[in-house]
Structures are given as structure tokens and as C-alpha cells.
Amino acid sequence: MFNRLVFLATLIAMAGLIVIMNFFAPMDMGPLGVLLFFTMTYVVLFGISLLLVRIFVAITGKGGLMKRDYLYAAIVALGPLMLLMVQSFGSLSFWTIGLVVVFEFLACFMVKKVTSS
């Protein structure tokens, strides 16, 4: 049931992003529109990263989806969103990309340590 909800939310957010990007200019949206844009982008990235985690779990043969897999998908989805936010500020460099990669690694390591016990 939850898998269908994630899939449906991803499709709705993707349709919303297409509408926003085709019909509104960034200056016309305002702060709430920008918040809506980043929220829908995160939902789409979460759906895509959950699909990638499912493929990885199926290849490795570790079993069905668990809570840990959803946490990994949430962390992986946050990486491209952070890079998009840094790009919107105009300060994207190799250092920021490296810091985002380190953050992703540390967050995945934390999830592994917390959920293993």
C-alpha cells in the first residue's frame, strides 16, 4: 500500500513540476511557489531513488523493502536537491559537490549503524 502511495505521489509531483516549469516564471512564483517547487522536486527524487534502492536490493538478493531502505532513499534523494539549492545560490564548485558527497556518505553510514542494532 505504501509503495503505491509513493508511486502516486511521485507521478502527481512530476506532473506538478511540469506545469510549474512550463507556465510560471521564477520571478512570478514568490516564496511559497519556490517552496512548492523544491518540495515537489524532493518527492520526485525520492520516488526515483526508491526505485534505484529496489533495483539494488533485488540485485543483491537481500530481501524485501524495510524501513532502512526508505531511509536510504530519503538520504539519496536529498543529495541532488542540495546541489540544486547550492546552484540556485550561484556557488556550485567542486568543494560543495565534495561536501555533499561526504554528507551523503556520513548520513548513510549513520543509518547503517542505527538500524543494525
Secondary structure, DSSP 8 states (H G I E B T S, - for coil): -HHHHHHHHHHHHHHHHHHHHHH--HHHHHHHHHHHHHHHHHHHHHHHHHHHHHHHHHHHT--S--HHHHHHHHHHHHHHHHHHHHHHHT---HHHHHHHHHHHHHHHHHHHHHHH-
